[in-house]
Amino acid sequence: MLKLASVVWGGPDVARGVEFWTAALDYVPVHPPGDDWALLKPRAGDGVQLAIDQKLSDGPRRHHMDLYADDQAAEVERLLALGANSVDWDYPHDADYVVLADPNGNTFCVVQK
């Protein structure tokens, strides 16, 4: 089972993104924001999180979704069978996510919950 957990919003200034989106959506940081990453959640109740990810270029794919999976390997296999594509990605050694692309080329991450 997959759950839409986060929308990841890219931009050059994480602090400014946090300032704007916390005010615009009445969200609060989950953890103290870093220089290159912040995770926000609704102040009241449950809801989709908003991650602010530092992206220094204006190129494509500045935004994507994170989907949380109880069984990442099974979900990746299921999504590939549905038409998703594997993406050649430079993963850090401790990555808990797999990057895929939908049939239109939009990337998203499947994160082990």
VENRATA-V962814 format. One record per residue. N is the residue number from 1. RES is the residue in one letter. SS is DSSP state (h for helix, s for strand, l for the rest). PSI is psi in radians with two decimals (999 if undefined). D_LAST is the distance of its C-alpha to the last C-alpha in Angstrom with 1 decimal. Layout:
n;res;ss;psi;d_last
N;RES;SS;PSI;D_LAST
N;RES;SS;PSI;D_LAST
This chain:
n;res;ss;psi;d_last
1;M;l;2.33;10.8
2;L;s;2.62;9.7
3;K;s;2.24;9.7
4;L;s;1.97;11.4
5;A;s;-0.72;9.8
6;S;s;2.54;12.2
7;V;s;2.25;15.5
8;V;s;2.09;16.4
9;W;s;2.06;20.1
10;G;s;2.61;22.2
11;G;s;2.90;25.4
12;P;l;-0.41;27.7
13;D;l;1.65;27.7
14;V;h;-0.78;24.4
15;A;h;-0.74;26.5
16;R;h;-0.68;28.4
17;G;h;-0.75;25.4
18;V;h;-0.81;24.0
19;E;h;-0.83;27.5
20;F;h;-0.92;27.9
21;W;h;-0.52;24.6
22;T;h;-0.68;24.5
23;A;h;-0.73;28.1
24;A;h;-0.67;27.7
25;L;h;-0.04;24.7
26;D;l;0.84;25.1
27;Y;s;2.85;21.7
28;V;s;2.68;21.1
29;P;s;2.44;19.2
30;V;l;-0.72;16.0
31;H;l;2.85;17.3
32;P;l;2.24;20.7
33;P;l;2.53;20.9
34;G;l;-3.08;21.7
35;D;l;-0.47;24.3
36;D;l;0.09;22.1
37;W;s;2.44;18.8
38;A;s;2.56;18.1
39;L;s;2.16;15.5
40;L;s;2.64;17.2
41;K;s;2.81;16.6
42;P;s;2.41;19.2
43;R;l;-0.71;21.7
44;A;l;2.09;22.1
45;G;l;-3.03;19.6
46;D;l;2.84;16.3
47;G;l;3.07;15.9
48;V;l;2.34;14.5
49;Q;s;2.75;14.1
50;L;s;2.07;16.5
51;A;s;2.40;16.0
52;I;s;2.03;19.3
53;D;s;2.25;19.5
54;Q;s;2.11;22.9
55;K;l;2.06;24.6
56;L;l;-0.14;28.2
57;S;l;2.81;29.4
58;D;l;0.28;30.2
59;G;l;-3.13;29.2
60;P;l;2.88;27.1
61;R;l;0.84;23.3
62;R;l;-0.21;23.1
63;H;s;2.53;20.5
64;H;s;2.97;17.4
65;M;s;2.59;14.4
66;D;s;2.21;10.7
67;L;s;2.15;9.0
68;Y;s;2.39;5.4
69;A;s;2.42;5.4
70;D;l;-0.60;5.5
71;D;l;1.55;7.9
72;Q;h;-0.81;7.9
73;A;h;-0.76;11.6
74;A;h;-0.70;12.8
75;E;h;-0.69;11.7
76;V;h;-0.79;13.3
77;E;h;-0.76;16.2
78;R;h;-0.76;16.6
79;L;h;-0.67;16.6
80;L;h;-0.69;19.1
81;A;h;-0.49;21.2
82;L;h;-0.16;21.3
83;G;l;0.01;22.7
84;A;l;2.83;20.1
85;N;s;2.55;21.2
86;S;s;2.59;19.8
87;V;l;2.29;20.4
88;D;l;1.98;22.1
89;W;l;2.50;20.1
90;D;l;1.60;20.8
91;Y;l;2.46;17.4
92;P;l;2.80;17.5
93;H;l;-0.44;17.4
94;D;l;0.43;14.1
95;A;l;2.33;12.2
96;D;l;0.32;8.4
97;Y;s;2.75;9.4
98;V;s;2.31;12.1
99;V;s;2.20;14.8
100;L;s;2.95;16.6
101;A;s;2.46;19.5
102;D;l;3.04;20.6
103;P;l;-0.33;24.2
104;N;l;0.05;25.7
105;G;l;0.07;24.2
106;N;l;2.19;21.7
107;T;s;2.64;18.7
108;F;s;2.82;15.1
109;C;s;2.42;11.8
110;V;s;2.00;9.1
111;V;s;2.31;6.0
112;Q;s;2.08;3.8
113;K;l;999;0.0
